[in-house]
Amino acid sequence: MIDKVEILRLVREELDGTDKFLVDLYISKSNCINVSIDGDNGITIDDCIALSRYIESHLNRDEEDFELNVASAGLDSPLKLIRQYKKNVGRGLKVEITDGSIRQGELLEATDEKIVLRLDLTKKQKKEGISETFECLYRDIKTAKIVIKF
C-alpha cells in the first residue's frame, strides 16, 4: 500500500514556499490517492497538473500500482483549515454549528480562534437599518461552506 507519510512529504516538498497548501489527503485500500489543495490566490488546473506530475515522478508504478487524483478544494467543499477561512473573508458563508443551528452571512473576520459573520437579514431588518454579527469559535463549527451569490 502507498505510504501516506511519503505522499504528505512529497506534497509539502512541492508546495512549500508557495501560496498553495494541502487541504486533504486520502489513500484508499486500493491505492487510489486523492489530494485536495487550495491556495491563498486560488488554484488553477496547471497547479493541479504540476503537483500530480511531481508526486507521480517520485513513485514507482513497477513496485506498486496506484491511481492519483489532484484537485482544488472547490467552492462546494466545506472549509477545513483556518487558512481557508482567512482567504475567504468578504465572501458569503453558511455555517452549521455543533448545536444544529445554521448561520449565514458575510465573513467579516477570521482569526486563529474564531470567525465573525455579518448575518443575512430579512427585508424588514434591512429596511430598519438593523445589523447583526455572529462570532463563533472554530471548535463550535460543524461545517462551513462558501455561498455563491449571483
SULMOCOR-V225700 format. One record per pair of residues at least 24 apart in sequence whose C-alpha atoms are under 8 Angstrom apart, sorted by the first residue. I is the first residue (numbers start at 1). J is the second residue. If there is no record, write none. Layout:
# SULMOCOR-V225700
I_J / I_J
This chain:
# SULMOCOR-V225700
1_29 / 1_30 / 1_31 / 1_64 / 2_27 / 2_31 / 2_64 / 2_66 / 7_55 / 10_54 / 10_55 / 10_58 / 11_51 / 11_55 / 14_51 / 14_54 / 23_73 / 23_80 / 23_81 / 30_66 / 31_65 / 31_66 / 31_67 / 32_66 / 32_67 / 32_68 / 32_69 / 33_66 / 33_67 / 33_68 / 33_69 / 34_68 / 34_69 / 34_70 / 34_71 / 35_68 / 35_69 / 35_70 / 35_71 / 36_70 / 36_71 / 36_72 / 36_73 / 37_70 / 37_71 / 37_72 / 37_73 / 38_72 / 38_73 / 38_84 / 40_83 / 40_84 / 40_87 / 41_87 / 43_72 / 44_72 / 45_71 / 48_72 / 75_145 / 75_146 / 76_145 / 76_146 / 77_145 / 78_143 / 78_144 / 78_145 / 78_146 / 79_143 / 79_144 / 79_145 / 79_146 / 82_110 / 82_111 / 82_112 / 85_110 / 85_115 / 86_110 / 86_111 / 88_146 / 91_146 / 91_147 / 92_146 / 92_147 / 92_148 / 92_149 / 93_117 / 93_144 / 93_145 / 93_146 / 93_147 / 94_144 / 94_145 / 94_146 / 94_147 / 95_141 / 95_142 / 95_143 / 95_144 / 95_145 / 96_141 / 96_142 / 96_143 / 96_144 / 97_140 / 97_141 / 97_142 / 97_143 / 98_140 / 98_141 / 98_142 / 113_137 / 113_138 / 114_138
